[in-house]
Amino acid sequence: MGKIAFVFSGQGAQKAGMGKAFYEASETVHALFDGAEALRAGTLQQCFEGTAEELKETQNTQPCLYLADLAAAIAVSEAGITPEGVAGFSLGELPALAFAGAYSYLDGFQLACARGKAMAKAAAEHPASMLAVMKLENSKVEEVCKQFQQVYPVNYNAPGQLVVAGAKEEMDAFSKAVREAGGRGLPVAVGGGFHSPFMDEASKEFAEAAKAFDLKKPEVTVYSNFTTEPYTEEVRDLMMHQINHSLRWQESIERMAADGFDTFIEVGVGDTLKKLIKRILPDAKVYNVSNMEEVAKVKEEMGC
């Protein structure tokens, strides 16, 4: 049997009720959420009862999803399943780093708050949206992007799926160009043009905020979205660059497979990463955990 990895959900997966099952079942998670609530009043209400519109706002999404992801990882770990490596999709990299010991859980929550605030500010100043392009080769999507002034390929998710970020005034024309090329575009439920030059100011602002925290090399291997390599001591720099550079998810998962990982557990909300990994590695064993029932199911199926 190969190695087990936890993969942490990213922005777009958020929904009301996230993390509540773990909050009610785990003392560790309960304390984490209560600590977060003390730092940012209203967080529990947003996690458990927030509207779709409220949760789509980046300054809300990121702190809440951070907690939901980390809660799921804690619950799976408390069930006796221990990963040898982790990765997180975009925002998911923050709870992945916290779980791996790069900083404390509540410091990570404050980092998620700072990241969400900085990215929301940049999104307001540079209106943009994101579109998942299906059914086209990456090279073709990149070619179509070059026809526009401010449309960038940003999330290299899986074979046949590349997400782009673009200025709002260009996205209708870009969508049309994608259809004419034989592809299909699906809007991504986020509030800005992430992982692109639209986020340059956010990257700098986040890096400045991160100076206030004690960051160290993770104790568990964490694969970086930015480099696809394991994190080193340069935690702040990697986190900063991830915000305004392309997210190389497919390459990261392929690198993990080359390093011996064949079992992946998506921790957080939904099963988006599970689906992507099955497309990248059809023979891998992939699970997702969003509640205690799914924790029990994964434990049984893995024979733990």
C-alpha positions in Angstrom: 0.0 0.0 0.0 1.2 3.5 -0.9 1.1 6.7 1.1 -2.0 8.5 2.4 -2.5 12.2 1.7 -5.1 14.7 3.0 -6.1 17.3 0.4 -7.9 20.4 1.6 -10.9 21.9 -0.2 -10.6 25.3 -1.9 -12.8 28.4 -2.4 -16.0 27.7 -4.3 -16.9 24.6 -2.2 -18.3 26.6 0.6 -21.9 26.1 1.8 -24.0 26.7 4.9 -23.5 24.1 7.7 -19.9 23.4 6.8 -18.0 22.2 9.8 -21.0 21.9 12.1 -20.9 18.1 12.4 -17.3 18.2 13.5 -18.0 21.1 15.9 -20.6 19.0 17.6 -18.5 15.8 17.6 -15.0 16.8 18.5 -13.8 18.7 21.5 -10.7 19.9 19.6 -12.8 21.2 16.8 -15.3 22.8 19.2 -12.4 24.7 20.9 -11.0 25.7 17.6 -14.3 27.2 16.4 -14.9 29.0 19.7 -11.4 30.4 19.6 -12.0 31.7 16.0 -15.3 33.2 17.1 -13.6 35.1 19.8 -11.2 36.5 17.3 -13.8 37.3 14.6 -17.4 37.6 15.9 -20.0 36.2 13.6 -17.8 33.4 12.2 -19.9 30.5 13.6 -23.1 32.0 12.2 -21.5 32.3 8.8 -20.2 28.8 8.8 -23.4 27.2 10.0 -26.2 29.4 8.7 -24.6 31.8 6.1 -26.5 32.6 2.9 -24.9 31.7 -0.5 -24.3 35.4 -1.2 -22.7 36.0 2.3 -20.4 33.0 1.9 -19.4 34.0 -1.6 -17.8 37.2 -0.3 -14.1 36.4 -0.1 -13.5 38.0 3.3 -16.1 35.6 4.7 -15.4 32.5 2.5 -11.8 32.1 3.4 -11.9 32.2 7.3 -15.0 29.9 7.2 -13.6 27.4 4.8 -10.3 27.4 6.6 -12.2 26.2 9.7 -14.3 23.6 7.9 -11.3 22.1 6.2 -9.2 21.9 9.3 -12.1 20.5 11.3 -12.5 17.6 8.8 -8.8 16.9 8.9 -8.9 16.8 12.7 -11.9 14.5 12.7 -10.2 12.0 10.3 -7.0 12.2 12.3 -8.9 11.5 15.5 -10.5 8.5 13.8 -7.0 7.0 13.5 -6.0 7.9 9.9 -2.7 9.7 9.7 -1.4 11.2 6.4 2.2 11.2 5.3 1.7 14.3 3.2 -0.9 17.0 2.5 -1.9 19.6 -0.1 -4.5 22.3 -0.3 -6.3 23.8 -3.2 -5.7 27.6 -3.1 -7.2 28.7 0.2 -7.0 25.0 1.3 -3.2 25.4 1.5 -3.6 27.4 4.7 -5.4 24.7 6.7 -3.1 22.2 5.2 -0.1 24.1 6.6 -1.7 24.5 10.0 -2.5 20.8 10.2 1.1 20.1 9.2 2.5 22.3 12.0 3.7 25.3 10.1 1.8 27.5 12.5 -0.9 27.2 15.2 -4.5 26.6 14.3 -5.6 30.0 15.4 -2.7 31.8 13.8 -3.7 30.1 10.6 -7.3 31.3 11.1 -6.0 34.9 11.4 -3.8 34.4 8.3 -7.0 33.2 6.5 -8.8 36.3 7.6 -5.9 38.5 6.4 -5.7 36.7 3.1 -9.5 36.9 2.5 -9.5 40.6 3.4 -6.6 41.4 1.1 -8.0 39.4 -1.8 -11.5 41.0 -1.4 -9.9 44.4 -1.5 -8.0 43.6 -4.7 -11.1 42.1 -6.2 -13.1 45.3 -5.5 -10.4 47.4 -7.1 -9.9 45.1 -10.1 -13.4 43.6 -11.0 -12.8 40.2 -12.5 -14.4 36.7 -12.6 -13.3 33.1 -13.1 -14.5 30.6 -15.7 -13.7 26.8 -15.7 -13.0 25.8 -19.3 -13.8 22.2 -20.2 -13.2 20.0 -23.3 -10.1 21.9 -24.6 -6.4 21.2 -24.3 -4.5 23.6 -22.0 -2.5 24.9 -25.0 -5.7 25.8 -26.8 -7.1 27.6 -23.7 -3.8 29.5 -23.4 -4.0 30.4 -27.1 -7.5 31.8 -26.7 -6.5 33.8 -23.6 -3.8 35.6 -25.6 -6.5 37.1 -27.8 -7.6 39.2 -24.8 -5.8 41.9 -22.8 -6.7 40.8 -19.3 -7.7 37.1 -19.4 -5.2 34.7 -17.8 -5.0 30.9 -17.4 -4.7 30.4 -13.7 -5.9 27.0 -12.2 -4.5 24.0 -14.0 -6.9 21.6 -12.3 -7.0 18.3 -14.3 -6.8 17.1 -17.9 -9.5 19.0 -19.8 -10.1 21.6 -17.1 -8.3 24.9 -16.9 -9.7 27.8 -15.0 -9.1 31.3 -16.3 -9.4 34.7 -14.6 -10.4 37.7 -16.6 -11.6 41.3 -16.5 -15.4 41.3 -16.3 -15.8 43.4 -19.4 -13.9 40.7 -21.5 -15.5 37.5 -20.1 -18.5 37.4 -22.4 -16.4 37.6 -25.5 -13.9 35.1 -24.0 -16.8 32.7 -23.3 -17.9 33.0 -26.9 -14.4 32.3 -28.2 -14.2 29.2 -26.0 -17.5 27.9 -27.5 -16.3 28.6 -31.0 -13.2 26.6 -30.2 -15.3 23.6 -29.2 -15.0 24.1 -25.4 -17.4 24.8 -22.6 -17.2 27.4 -19.9 -18.7 27.2 -16.4 -18.6 30.2 -13.9 -16.7 29.6 -10.7 -18.4 30.7 -7.5 -15.7 33.1 -6.3 -15.6 36.9 -5.9 -12.6 37.9 -8.0 -9.8 37.0 -10.4 -7.6 34.9 -8.2 -4.1 33.6 -8.9 -3.6 36.3 -11.5 -2.0 39.8 -11.8 -5.3 41.1 -10.5 -4.1 39.9 -7.1 -0.6 41.6 -7.1 -1.5 44.1 -4.4 -3.2 41.3 -2.3 0.0 39.2 -2.4 2.0 42.1 -1.0 -0.6 43.0 1.6 -0.8 39.4 2.8 3.0 39.0 3.0 3.1 42.1 5.2 0.4 40.8 7.5 2.1 37.4 7.7 5.2 39.0 9.3 3.3 39.1 12.6 3.1 35.3 12.9 5.6 32.6 13.7 5.9 30.5 10.6 8.1 27.4 10.3 8.8 24.5 8.0 5.9 22.1 8.3 6.4 18.9 10.3 4.4 16.9 7.7 5.2 17.3 4.0 3.0 20.0 2.3 3.0 20.3 -1.5 3.0 23.8 -2.8 0.4 25.0 -5.4 3.0 27.5 -6.6 6.1 25.2 -7.1 4.4 21.7 -6.9 7.4 20.9 -4.6 7.3 20.3 -0.8 7.3 23.4 1.4 10.6 24.5 2.8 11.4 27.1 5.5 10.2 29.8 3.1 6.6 29.5 4.2 5.7 33.2 3.9 7.2 33.6 0.4 5.4 30.5 -1.0 2.1 31.6 0.5 2.5 35.1 -0.9 3.4 34.0 -4.4 0.5 31.5 -4.5 -2.0 34.3 -4.4 -1.1 36.0 -7.7 0.4 33.1 -9.6 -1.1 30.1 -11.4 -2.3 27.2 -9.3 -0.7 24.0 -10.6 -3.0 21.4 -9.0 -2.6 18.7 -11.7 1.2 18.8 -11.5 1.1 18.8 -7.7 -1.0 15.6 -7.6 1.3 14.0 -10.2 4.3 14.9 -8.1 2.6 13.3 -5.1 1.9 10.2 -7.0 5.6 10.1 -8.1 6.5 10.3 -4.4 4.4 7.3 -3.6 1.0 8.6 -2.7 -1.9 6.5 -4.0 -4.6 7.3 -1.4 -6.1 10.8 -1.1 -8.8 12.0 1.4 -10.4 15.3 0.6 -11.1 17.1 3.9 -13.5 20.0 4.0 -16.5 20.6 1.9 -17.9 18.6 -1.1 -16.0 16.4 -3.5 -14.5 18.7 -6.1 -10.9 17.6 -5.4 -11.9 14.0 -5.3 -13.3 14.3 -8.8 -10.2 16.2 -10.1 -7.8 13.6 -8.6 -9.8 10.7 -10.2 -9.3 12.4 -13.6 -5.6 13.0 -12.9 -4.9 9.5 -11.4 -7.6 7.1 -12.4 -6.2 4.2 -10.4 -5.8 6.2 -7.1 -8.0 5.5 -4.1 -9.8 8.8 -3.4 -12.3 9.7 -0.7 -14.1 12.8 0.6 -15.1 13.7 4.1 -17.6 16.5 5.0 -19.3 15.0 8.0 -19.0 12.3 10.6 -20.8 9.7 8.6 -18.2 10.0 5.9 -15.4 9.8 8.4 -16.9 6.4 9.6 -17.3 5.3 6.0 -13.7 6.1 5.0 -12.4 4.4 8.1 -14.3 1.2 7.3 -13.3 1.2 3.7 -9.7 1.7 4.5 -9.8 -1.0 7.2 -8.5 1.4 9.9 
